Amino acid sequence: MKKILFSLAVIIAAVTAQAKTLVVYYSYTNNVNTIVNELTNQIDADVVRIEPAEKGLDYAANNYAIGSTLISAIRNNPNDATSYPAIDPVNTNLADYECVIIGAPLWWSNMAEPLDPFLTDIRSFNVD
Ligand SMILES: Cc1cc2nc3c(=O)[nH]c(=O)nc-3n(C[C@H](O)[C@H](O)[C@H](O)COP(=O)(O)O)c2cc1C
């Protein structure tokens, strides 16, 4: 799966070779971080690593209890901003980029929740 995602990212990056690219990712145990490092050794891109505002959480503890609780809250109340984990501020102007590559681990068959607040911001961002 990692190879497929990595290949896909390289293809997307090649197609948009002239475009300014932003890679936004979250990584808990650094697998996605490794993929992003490999990718950015091959393409020119700015990189933003999303970090949860609450530090030191053990997402694997108690059979991944925190991740389960987060995803339940989002599924139950997807339109409630408090369902989503707070993240550190991202000071990136999306208008500067033609291509945005998202890197996310799977958590309970979904994108890891810490990326949700950033993508919600993207959805509210007016792009052509
Ligand atoms: C809370 C949590 C839930 C996960 N759920 C899944 C899952 O549903 N399917 C899966 O294949 N892997 C799952 N994983 C494993 C991660 O997706 C996998 O280890 C990934 O490579 C982690 O990326 P990272 O090292 O960048 O954080 C889960 C991991 C955590 C911490």
Ligand as a Chemical Component Dictionary entry (heavy atoms), coordinates in Angstrom:
data_LIG
# 
_chem_comp.id                   LIG 
_chem_comp.type                 NON-POLYMER 
_chem_comp.pdbx_formal_charge   0 
_chem_comp.three_letter_code    LIG 
# 
loop_
_chem_comp_atom.comp_id 
_chem_comp_atom.atom_id 
_chem_comp_atom.alt_atom_id 
_chem_comp_atom.type_symbol 
_chem_comp_atom.charge 
_chem_comp_atom.model_Cartn_x 
_chem_comp_atom.model_Cartn_y 
_chem_comp_atom.model_Cartn_z 
_chem_comp_atom.pdbx_ordinal 
LIG C1  C1  C 0 -5.592 4.584  15.922 1  
LIG C2  C2  C 0 -5.039 3.761  14.786 2  
LIG C3  C3  C 0 -5.910 3.101  13.928 3  
LIG C4  C4  C 0 -5.410 2.362  12.824 4  
LIG N1  N1  N 0 -6.316 1.784  11.966 5  
LIG C5  C5  C 0 -5.831 1.117  10.864 6  
LIG C6  C6  C 0 -6.730 0.551  9.905  7  
LIG O1  O1  O 0 -7.941 0.657  10.037 8  
LIG N2  N2  N 0 -6.212 -0.103 8.835  9  
LIG C7  C7  C 0 -4.859 -0.244 8.660  10 
LIG O2  O2  O 0 -4.442 -0.869 7.668  11 
LIG N3  N3  N 0 -3.984 0.291  9.549  12 
LIG C8  C8  C 0 -4.442 0.966  10.640 13 
LIG N4  N4  N 0 -3.554 1.526  11.532 14 
LIG C9  C9  C 0 -2.120 1.365  11.269 15 
LIG C10 C10 C 0 -1.532 2.601  10.566 16 
LIG O3  O3  O 0 -2.354 3.028  9.484  17 
LIG C11 C11 C 0 -0.179 2.245  9.986  18 
LIG O4  O4  O 0 0.649  1.741  11.009 19 
LIG C12 C12 C 0 0.460  3.448  9.338  20 
LIG O5  O5  O 0 1.586  3.037  8.576  21 
LIG C13 C13 C 0 0.902  4.446  10.382 22 
LIG O6  O6  O 0 1.454  5.585  9.754  23 
LIG P1  P1  P 0 2.383  6.575  10.577 24 
LIG O7  O7  O 0 3.575  5.762  11.047 25 
LIG O8  O8  O 0 2.811  7.638  9.603  26 
LIG O9  O9  O 0 1.619  7.124  11.731 27 
LIG C14 C14 C 0 -4.012 2.259  12.629 28 
LIG C15 C15 C 0 -3.141 2.899  13.526 29 
LIG C16 C16 C 0 -3.648 3.645  14.584 30 
LIG C17 C17 C 0 -2.667 4.353  15.505 31 
# 
loop_
_chem_comp_bond.comp_id 
_chem_comp_bond.atom_id_1 
_chem_comp_bond.atom_id_2 
_chem_comp_bond.value_order 
_chem_comp_bond.pdbx_ordinal 
LIG C1  C2  SING 1  
LIG C2  C3  SING 2  
LIG C2  C16 DOUB 3  
LIG C3  C4  DOUB 4  
LIG C4  N1  SING 5  
LIG C4  C14 SING 6  
LIG N1  C5  DOUB 7  
LIG C5  C6  SING 8  
LIG C5  C8  SING 9  
LIG C6  O1  DOUB 10 
LIG C6  N2  SING 11 
LIG N2  C7  SING 12 
LIG C7  O2  DOUB 13 
LIG C7  N3  SING 14 
LIG N3  C8  DOUB 15 
LIG C8  N4  SING 16 
LIG N4  C9  SING 17 
LIG N4  C14 SING 18 
LIG C9  C10 SING 19 
LIG C10 O3  SING 20 
LIG C10 C11 SING 21 
LIG C11 O4  SING 22 
LIG C11 C12 SING 23 
LIG C12 O5  SING 24 
LIG C12 C13 SING 25 
LIG C13 O6  SING 26 
LIG O6  P1  SING 27 
LIG P1  O7  DOUB 28 
LIG P1  O8  SING 29 
LIG P1  O9  SING 30 
LIG C14 C15 DOUB 31 
LIG C15 C16 SING 32 
LIG C16 C17 SING 33 
# 
